[in-house]
C-alpha cells in the first residue's frame, strides 16, 4: 500500500464512495422504516443560482461550515437533513442565457450539472436524492399551488384565535370563501369607501352587485391581488424592478439601464397585513404544540434590527386640518397628516404635501388651485402673487418623480407654495401649504404638518423659504439640541397653559403631552392614534420569460380566476423580453408571443379565458424551498405533513447577510400564511440563522485601472507584475468576477488537496468575519495534515498506534474533546481547528500514540477533513468498520476535565467559613447558587434571602456580607 499522503487519490476514492453508497442520504418520509422519534437536525444552506461561471473558493465557505456541522450532528446520533438545490429561475439565469445566446432551459441544467460536481468535489455530504431546482415543473407546480393559496385567502385582522399552546393571536389568513359567505349573509357590510371605489350606490348589498363587482370587492381583500400602481419600469430590461434592484442613480442594478416610474397593473402580495406578526415573532417565544418545545429565533441581532427597520413600525397620530378655499376663509376640504409628535402642534408653521397628493391634483376641477401659481418668494407665500414659472416647477416635479425619485432625503430641499392655506385645529392659525418631494405619497398620509423647530427636514425647508420657527419643546438637561433644531424629547413650552385651550400641554413631558393631546384630539373628532409601517406590499409580477407562470386566467368579464397547477412554461424559441428605449411603449410580456395556442384556454363551462402572461419574480421559488427538501418527490402534496412537523423548523440556516431583508422576510411571510391555513406546524421557518463572512483576496489593476485576472499575475515579494513585466496596483476586494480574483476550487484542490482547502477556509478567522485569502496560510494547513498522516503511518506505511494512554494523555484528550465539541456546536470552527493543531503538536512528540487517543483524534478531525481521516480509519486495524461518518462522536469524561478548577475561600462577614472549587469562568449567578447550596457555609448566614452583598473577586475570594 502506498505510504505517502496522496490526497488526490484518497479524495477521489472517498468522494465517489460517498456518492455511490449514498452515505449522507436521509431516509424518505414515506419509508416504512423511517423513525420519527430519532432526534433530528435540519441544516440548510442558502442555495445558489446556477451561474455560468461556476464556483470560486469564496462561494463554499458557508457550505463547508454546514457540512462540518452536519457531519458532527450525524456522528452525535441525529437524523440529519442536509440538502442542496438550485435557485434557477429569474433574472441572473435569463440574462446569462441572453448574453450567451442560448436557451435558459438548456443552459440552466448545464450550469446545475457543473456546480453540482463542484460541490461534490469539495466532499460536501449532501443528500443528492433531494436535489431541487426552482425552474423544474415538478417543483414550480407547488410554487404555483402556494400562490393559489395566497390568492384564495384574505387576512382577517380582527380574527382572534389560539395557537397550539393556547396563546391568543389577533389576525389570521382565512379562505376567501369565508369573506364571500360573510358578505352574502350580510354579516359583513360593504363599507362606504368600498362602495365609492366600486362606483356603486352607498349601502349596496352583495346581492346588488354583479359578478365583476363582487370579484373586484374580493380582489381588494386577497393576499395576492391585482392593482394598478406606480412601478419602476425598466424598458431596457423590459421589466418592472423592485426598489432594491434600482441603483441610487435610477439605473437598473443589472445592466445599468435607465429606470422610469409609470403606472402598471401588477400582481401584488399583501405582506403588509403581516407586518405586526413579522415584527413581533422576531423576539417572541414561538409555540409548536405540546410535545415540542417552544423556541425563539436565534438570529444575529444585526439582521433582526434590519428587519425591524425595514418593517418600520411607527406609532403616531393622524390629525385633521382643514383647507381653506383660495382667497377665502371658507372651508374647502379636509387634510389628514400623520405625525409622531402631536405634542408639537403649536409649533406648526407650514404644511407640506407630496407632489402626488390628491389636493395638488384638484386644480381646475375645483377651482381651488390657481391656474398659475404664486411666485415662490417669502413675500408671496403670504399672499397673492402669480407667476407661471410655478406651473413649470410643478411639472418638473412630475418629471422628477418619474425619474426614480429615490434618495431624495439628502438632496437640497426644493418646493413651491400652493397659494392655499390650512387651519391648525388646535389654535386656528392660518398656515401656508407647500408642495415638496421630501414628503412621499408612499408613507402615512402623503402630507405633513411641518414643525421646523423640532424636525431637521422641516428646519432646512423653513430656512430656505424663510418660514417662521416656533420652539415648543424645551430640552431636558441631559438632552441638549445637537443640530440646528431640537428633535429630541423634553418638556412642552409655548403650547398654552391649562385653562386657556382644551389642547393645552405646556409643562408636560413629551410622553404625557403626546398622550394628553391625542386624547383631546380624539374627543373632538379631529385625530386618532394610529400605526404606520414603512413596509410596502410586494410587487410580484415580472414581464419576463424565465419564471413561474401564474396559475390564473382572466375572465372576459374582467376578473381573474385561479386554475389548478401545473401551468407549464411554454417552450419558446424567442424568450427575450420586449425591450425598448421608450418608457411609454405598452408593456408586452414575452409570453404574449407564445401565441393564442398557449394563452387562450377554456373553462369547464366553455367560457374562453386568457392566461396571465406575467411571471413570478425570482424570490418566489426561494420562499419555500426548505419545505420541499423535506419531501421532494411528493406528487400529491407540497410536502408530507408528518415529515414537515418532524423536520421543521430548520435548526441552522447559513447564508450571506445580503439576504437580511428580502428573501428572509418573504419566506417568513409565506410561511406564516401556510401556518395560518394549517399547512405547516411552526410559526417561523428558521430557528437559528448565521451569516458567513466573505473571503477577500488581493486584486491587481493595470495602469488603466482594469483588473487583471489573478492567474495572469506574477507574484514577486508580495508585488504583482503583468505578463509583460509591468508592475500592477495591488488592492483587496471580495473574491469574485468583479475583481477577477477568484480561484476555482479544483485548482486549489489539485495543488493542496480538498481537505486542506476545507480546513484552511475554516481556519482563516471566525466564520462571520471577512478574511483575506493567503497562499501561505493554506500551505501551513497542508503541513498539519501531513503531520497527522505521519502520526499514523511511518515511512514503511506501518501503523504506529498502540499501548495504554497515560493520565496526562487522557486529560488532554478529554479536554480537547470538550473544547472541539463546544466550538463546533457554536460554529467557532477556527478555534476548534486551533485546538486540534495544538493537540496534534503534542501527539507528534509521542513515538507510539495510544489507540484510544488516536481514535478520538481521528473522529474529532473527521468533520473538517473527512477524506484523510476516513482513509486512515480504513487502513487501520482498529478503525471503525462503519467508517467515521457513522462512528459515535467521542464523549468528554468530566473526571478528566476537573483540573481546570480553581479553589477559592469563602468569607462570611469577614471570616473564612469554607472553600469552593469552581471553574475559573463560572458566572456570578451560578457561583452564588453553588455557595448557597453549601450547608457548612449557609449555617453562618441567618437568612440567605437577606444577603446584602455577594462579591466575587475573580481568582481570589468569595465575599458575603449579610
Ligand atoms: C410633525 C413632527 C414634528 C414630526 C417633529 C416629526 C418631528 P417616522 O418616525 O419615520 O414614522 N412624515 C409623515 N409622513 C411623511 C411622509 N409621507 N413623507 C415624509 N415625512 C413624513 O416619521 C414620522 C414623521 O415623519 C412625522 O412626524 C412627520 O413629521 C414625517 F418635531 O410630524 B412629524
Boltz pocket constraint, residues with backbone or C-beta under 6 A from the ligand:
constraints:
  - pocket:
      binder: B
      contacts: [[A, 312], [A, 314], [A, 338], [A, 339], [A, 340], [A, 341], [A, 344], [A, 438], [A, 439], [A, 440], [A, 441], [A, 442], [A, 443], [A, 444], [A, 445], [A, 446], [A, 447], [A, 448], [A, 449], [A, 450], [A, 451], [A, 453], [A, 454], [A, 455], [A, 486], [A, 487], [A, 532]]
      max_distance: 6.0
